[in-house]
Amino acid sequence: MAKQRPNLIARQEIDDVAARLQEAAVQEQVRVSEAAGLRGLALTQYTKVTAPFAGVVTQRYESPGAMVQGGSKPLIRLSRVDRLRLVLPVPESIVSRVKVGAPVEVRVDAVASVVQGRVMRSAGMLNRNTRSMETEVDVPNPGYVLKPGTYAVATITLEAHAGALAIPIQAIRAAGTNVSEARQQLAIVNTSNQIEMREVRLGLETPEWVELVSGLNEGDRVVIGNRGDLKAGQTVEPRPLAK
């Protein structure tokens, strides 16, 4: 139009429109470049896998450089090892006595280590087959000494008696059959080095020791182990138990 009828539109108006069109084209090109940059950044982010917590890679399912389609299968297994979880099958007989927060001594023979944990949660119901309840214990592992999957032996403190008198459980005739809170008989050696059968009342029991509630005094000499050949009044030569 400007060429066919030069005087119809002022030259200044034509220059203004041309400038605006050129500016719009530049802005559009900038937007296209920014979109391409964002797309490239998004694609770059796919090369990084961000974990929701700090841990150690315990298993890798793909090799570096392999083409992986999103959501097809896991890339790695990440384990949190600064705090481990121990699952205990608690017997039905003591389920009601195991409380959240109770201290638990955890012994791991594989690394000759003993650590202290605490009961954090439980299943809330018994397994019908084993008549036990799964209970979870959190075990601190700041030095990564313990390894996930390791077997451990746990001792839960259900009750504590300060200053209690205790003897090895081998001294009790009914050893290993829940002798707690029962009257049992054990053999002692009196001051005349003679066997004396004495009835005692037992209290708390651990795998190795049992509490004496009554019937025995501190310093009494107790016969440990097989007592089948011993009789009351028999004279013996006592020997201390090797430590």
ChimeraX attribute file (.defattr): number of C-alpha atoms within 10 A of each C-alpha:
attribute: neighborCount
match mode: 1-to-1
recipient: residues
	/A:1	8
	/A:2	11
	/A:3	7
	/A:4	7
	/A:5	8
	/A:6	10
	/A:7	10
	/A:8	10
	/A:9	11
	/A:10	10
	/A:11	11
	/A:12	9
	/A:13	10
	/A:14	11
	/A:15	11
	/A:16	11
	/A:17	11
	/A:18	12
	/A:19	12
	/A:20	11
	/A:21	12
	/A:22	12
	/A:23	12
	/A:24	12
	/A:25	12
	/A:26	12
	/A:27	12
	/A:28	12
	/A:29	12
	/A:30	12
	/A:31	12
	/A:32	12
	/A:33	12
	/A:34	12
	/A:35	12
	/A:36	12
	/A:37	12
	/A:38	12
	/A:39	12
	/A:40	11
	/A:41	11
	/A:42	11
	/A:43	11
	/A:44	10
	/A:45	11
	/A:46	10
	/A:47	8
	/A:48	8
	/A:49	9
	/A:50	9
	/A:51	8
	/A:52	7
	/A:53	9
	/A:54	12
	/A:55	13
	/A:56	13
	/A:57	11
	/A:58	12
	/A:59	11
	/A:60	12
	/A:61	9
	/A:62	13
	/A:63	9
	/A:64	6
	/A:65	6
	/A:66	7
	/A:67	8
	/A:68	12
	/A:69	7
	/A:70	9
	/A:71	7
	/A:72	7
	/A:73	10
	/A:74	11
	/A:75	15
	/A:76	13
	/A:77	12
	/A:78	16
	/A:79	16
	/A:80	16
	/A:81	21
	/A:82	17
	/A:83	17
	/A:84	20
	/A:85	19
	/A:86	22
	/A:87	17
	/A:88	17
	/A:89	16
	/A:90	20
	/A:91	15
	/A:92	15
	/A:93	9
	/A:94	11
	/A:95	18
	/A:96	9
	/A:97	12
	/A:98	17
	/A:99	17
	/A:100	14
	/A:101	13
	/A:102	16
	/A:103	18
	/A:104	20
	/A:105	17
	/A:106	20
	/A:107	17
	/A:108	17
	/A:109	12
	/A:110	11
	/A:111	11
	/A:112	8
	/A:113	12
	/A:114	14
	/A:115	14
	/A:116	16
	/A:117	24
	/A:118	21
	/A:119	22
	/A:120	16
	/A:121	15
	/A:122	19
	/A:123	11
	/A:124	10
	/A:125	12
	/A:126	16
	/A:127	14
	/A:128	8
	/A:129	6
	/A:130	11
	/A:131	13
	/A:132	19
	/A:133	21
	/A:134	19
	/A:135	21
	/A:136	19
	/A:137	26
	/A:138	18
	/A:139	22
	/A:140	17
	/A:141	17
	/A:142	11
	/A:143	9
	/A:144	14
	/A:145	11
	/A:146	23
	/A:147	14
	/A:148	15
	/A:149	9
	/A:150	11
	/A:151	13
	/A:152	17
	/A:153	13
	/A:154	19
	/A:155	14
	/A:156	18
	/A:157	14
	/A:158	13
	/A:159	9
	/A:160	8
	/A:161	9
	/A:162	5
	/A:163	6
	/A:164	12
	/A:165	17
	/A:166	18
	/A:167	16
	/A:168	18
	/A:169	20
	/A:170	17
	/A:171	20
	/A:172	24
	/A:173	16
	/A:174	15
	/A:175	18
	/A:176	13
	/A:177	7
	/A:178	13
	/A:179	20
	/A:180	18
	/A:181	14
	/A:182	12
	/A:183	14
	/A:184	17
	/A:185	17
	/A:186	20
	/A:187	22
	/A:188	21
	/A:189	21
	/A:190	16
	/A:191	9
	/A:192	9
	/A:193	15
	/A:194	18
	/A:195	22
	/A:196	19
	/A:197	17
	/A:198	13
	/A:199	14
	/A:200	17
	/A:201	17
	/A:202	22
	/A:203	19
	/A:204	19
	/A:205	20
	/A:206	15
	/A:207	11
	/A:208	12
	/A:209	17
	/A:210	24
	/A:211	21
	/A:212	21
	/A:213	17
	/A:214	13
	/A:215	14
	/A:216	19
	/A:217	10
	/A:218	8
	/A:219	6
	/A:220	11
	/A:221	18
	/A:222	22
	/A:223	22
	/A:224	17
	/A:225	12
	/A:226	11
	/A:227	13
	/A:228	6
	/A:229	6
	/A:230	15
	/A:231	13
	/A:232	13
	/A:233	14
	/A:234	12
	/A:235	15
	/A:236	13
	/A:237	7
	/A:238	14
	/A:239	8
	/A:240	9
	/A:241	8
	/A:242	4
	/A:243	3
